[in-house]
Amino acid sequence: MATKDQIKIFLADFKEKIKEKELIFVPRPKNLAFLRSYGLFVYELESIIMGLTEIEYIDGPKDDDDGSEGQIWEFCTNVEGCSTYVKLKLDSQGAKCISFHGLEYSVEFPFK
């Protein structure tokens, strides 16, 4: 588990990468279905992610399951009344949103 300061640093770095380039959204079927069901566009994810804080942190940093560079950070935020799981990663390509869909299991918020 990360400290509040580590989470703040990660989020600041992630948000800065979004400002420098654009958010890289991984178009997994589950992510796309969630966006469709809530009438969201990929560009709207940027503002949702830009609003994330350490209070919404649930896990990370941890190595990616596929062995690729960068570490995974997980958050849960409210999107139109739905608890939404957000998995983020910073790597040499930029700021990636790997998962963005309804929460599928109960989580703990260490800083809420």
Number of C-alpha atoms within 10 A of each C-alpha: 12 17 11 15 10 13 21 17 13 19 21 15 14 22 20 15 17 18 13 11 11 15 20 18 19 14 14 12 10 13 20 18 15 15 18 11 8 11 8 13 11 14 11 10 16 18 10 13 19 15 12 18 17 21 16 21 25 21 19 16 17 14 14 13 8 6 8 9 13 17 16 20 24 18 22 25 22 13 14 8 7 13 15 19 23 24 19 25 24 20 13 7 12 18 23 20 22 18 20 25 21 20 15 9 6 6 13 11 13 15 12 9
